Amino acid sequence: MPRITREPNNPTPKEWMAKDLSQKRIADYKPFNFVDGEGVRCSLYVSGCLFRCPGCYNVAAQDFRYGKPYTKELEDQIIEDLGQSYVQGLTLLGGEPFVNTQVCLSLCKRVRKEFGNTKDIWSWTGYSWDELMKESDDKLELLSLIDILVDGRFLQAKKDLSLQFRGSSNQRIIDVQKSLKEKKVVIWENLVK
C-alpha cells in the first residue's frame, strides 16, 4: 500500500490572527548561540504554530500553551544579552513568530529603540513571502522590523541538511529591507547554499 504523506497546513490570508491565537508564551530562550543565523545570536522560540509541518524539529512548540509566559523580565534579559558587543543580533523562531506578533513586535520595537540597526533581527516563518504580503497589519509591521527572513514551510520531500540555515530546499533566506524597497524578493547576499 502506498504511504500517504501529510502536507503542512495552508492558511488563507488573515485566517490565523495573533490576537485570536497567541497565548503570549515562549517555548525557550537561548542566548549566545551560533546556529540560528549569522554570528552570535540571542534566540527567542515562541509557542504556537498551526502549519504543523510533518518532520518539524520543534513539535512541542506548536502548542500555543507550551512553555512559559513572555514577561517584561525576560525582555529585559534579552536586551541585556543583546547589549554584549560580540552578539550580532536577535532571532525569532518557534512555533510561528507571525502568529505571536504581540510578543515579537514588543521585543523588536525595543531592539530598534535600544540598538537602532546595530543589531540585526532574523526570523523563521512557515509563511512564504507572497503569503505575508497579503497578511494583516500586525504581521506586516513585524516584517518591517526584520532584516533577514527564512520563509516557507518545512517540506520533508525537499529536506536537505546541507543547506545554510534551512531544512528544506523550498525555503529561502530573504533580505527583508531590500525586498520591501524593491517590491520583490531579494535573496540574502551571504547565501552559500
N, C-alpha and C positions, 0 to 999 in steps of 0.2 A: 504494500500500500504506500502511495507517495506521502511524504511528510509535508504537512501543512505548516507553512511559516507565517507567523503573525507579523503584521507591519505595525509601525508606531501609529498612534492616533493622529488624525489630521484635523485641526480646528478650522472653522470658518472664521473670517475676520471678526474680531471683537467678541468671539464666543467665550474665551477664557479671560475673565476680568479679575485683576488682582483684588479689587475691592470686594468681590464675592468669594474668592477662593483662599487668599493668603491668610494664614494664622499668625503672620509676623514671627515665624520661628526659624531657627537656623539648625542645620544638621551638624555643622562643625565650623571651627575657625582654625586655620593653620598659618601661623606667622612664619616668615623666613624660610620659605620653601623654594625649590628650583624647578618644579615640574609643571606648574600651572601658568605657563607663559614665559616670556623672555626675562632673564635676570632673576634677582631675588624678589619674591612676591609675598604679599600677605593675602591669603585666600579665604574668602567667606563662602561657605556652602549653605545656601538657603534651602528650606524644607518645602517640598511640594512640586510635583510635576505631573501633568496629565498626558504628556507624549507617550510615556511608558514604553520606551524603545526596548524591544527584545534584546537581551545581551547588555543592558545598561550596567555600568560598573558601579553604580551607586543606588541600587534599588531601594534601600531604606529611606533615602532622601526623597523618594517620590511621594511619600505620605506627608500631607500638609501639617499633621500633628506631631511629626517626628522631631526629636531634638529638644531644644530649649528656646525660650522667648529671646528675641533680639532686644537688647537693653541699651540704655544710654551708657552704662558702664562698659559694655563690650565695645560700643562705638568709640568711646574714649580710648580704650586699649588699642583698637585698630589704628586710630590716628597717631597714638604714641609710637606704635611699632613702625608705622609708615614714615615717621619722622627720622628714623635711623638713616644715616647718609648712604649706606650700602643697599637700601631697599629701593628697587626700581618702581614698584607700584602695587596696585590692588588688583585682585582677580575675583570676579563674581562667577560662581558655579552653582550647581545644585544637585538636585532639584532644578527648578527653572527660574532664573532671575527675573524674567519678564512677566511672570505671574506673582512676583513678590516685589512689586515696584515700591511699596511703602517703605520697606527695609532698604532696598537698593538705592532709591532716589535720595533718601535721607543721608546715607553714607557717601554717595558720590558727590552730592552737593557740598557736603562738609569737606571732602577731599579737595575739591576745586577751591573752596573758600580758604582752606588752610595752606594748600600747596600750589595753587594755580595749575599750571601744566608741567610742573617739575616732576610729578609722579604720574605714571600712565595708568590707565584703567583698562583691563581686559575683561571680557565676558564670554562665556559659552552660552549658547541657546539652541534649543531644538527648532526654533523658528528659522525659516530661510529669510534672507534679506528682503525678498519680494513680499513675503507674508508680513514682515514687520512694517513695511511701507504702507500697509492697509490697516494697521492696528490703531489702538486707542491712544489718546494724547499722553497718558502716563508712560506707555511703552516707548513712544517716540521721544519723550523728554529724557527718559533713561538712555536711550540710544544716543542722543545728542551729547551726553556727558562721557561717553565711552570712546576710547582710542582704537582698540582692536576688538573685533567680534569674530568668534568662531561660530559659524552658523550651520544650521541643518541638523536633522535628526541623525542619531547613530543608526546605521543600517548594517546588520550582520553580514548581508550578502556582499557588502563593499568594505568589510573590515580589513584594515591594513595597519599593522602595528609599527611599520617603518615610517609612517607619516609623522611630520613635525606637528606636535600639539593637537592632533586629531585622531579619531578612532576609525573613521571610515572615509573613503575617497570622495564621497559626495560633499563632505564638509569643506568649508573654505575659511581662510584666515583673511579677514577683510579690514582694510584701513578705513575706519568709520568716518573720520573727519574728511578725508579726501573724497570718499564715496558720496557723502552728503553734499559737498561742494560741487562735485562734478555730475551729480544726479545719476550716477551709475556705479556699479560695484568696482572698486579698485582693490586689488589683492595686495596684501602686506608686502612691502618691498624686501623684507628679510626672509621670505619664504625659501626654504631649501628643497623640501619635497612635500 
